[in-house]
Amino acid sequence: MITLHRIVLCLAALLLTLPCSGQLFQQFRPMYFVGGIPLDGPVNKSTANLKFQFSMAIPIWQGKGKAEGMALRFGYTQISIWDFFDTSSPFRDNSYIPGLYFQFPLQRDHLIVGVEHRSNGRPVRGTQDDTHSRSTNYLLAEYRAYLPSGLVLKATGRAGIGWYDDEYTQDVFSRFLGYADLGVGYRSKDGKWELSVDATPVFAPFNVNVNAAAAFHLGAISLFAQFNYGYGEALYDWVRGYRPPPYLRIGLLYGQLL
């Protein structure tokens, strides 16, 4: 049976055969496939899982002349948590993230502004398949400063509205997704190593979401390790009073981390 997950995996495999500088598809956010375990609580077939992120962009408009370097792109990112080892190997959560992004020309740095939608595709409360519907729509701005030393300073801000079960509420931002991400990265001079740490302030019950990653490049494919703490990876975990465990995962990364 053909499912959405099979289609996405096939598209990801196709993208791996295309150059990132191609005119049709471009890499947008990092693409990876990792597996791991929780660092707090039992480790068994119900807690060990696989995770993948698929991301691409399609150019809509490229500036020319005085507007050279400006670009408008449609981007799509999907983050999936797969309980591969559990009975029937279900997908525990999927985050679907389409958006429109305007890129500004900077000599060394990176600046985009855009509008983004993020949801887990689950039905709302009161329906037959009531299962933690989560959805957000927001404006965002992302800036990265690439320093000659190899350091990368990152900042992202977002503002919008979120759907939580059966109501629109700012809880989605204040408790789970956050209004801003602050981060620092490093890329070695030979380009072999990349490191990244991002922190997102939230207000309950965690004080901050943390995402850390490291990549060792072997070519187009890299060895990849990722640490997640808080609500940064699965919308299904956006439950008032629930504290998801931290996860450590190891796998493969395609393209660049930063």
Secondary structure by P-SEA (a helix, b strand, c coil): cccaaaaaaaaaaaaaacccccccccccccccccccccccccccccccbbbbbbbbccccbbbcccccccbbbbbbbbbbbbccccccccccbbbbbbbbbbbbbbccbbbbbbcccccccccccccccccbbbbbbbcbbbbbbbccccbbbbbbbbbbccccccccccccccccccccccccccccccccbbbbbbbbbbcccccbbbbbbbbbbcccccbbbbbbcccccccccccccbbbbbbbbbbbbccccc
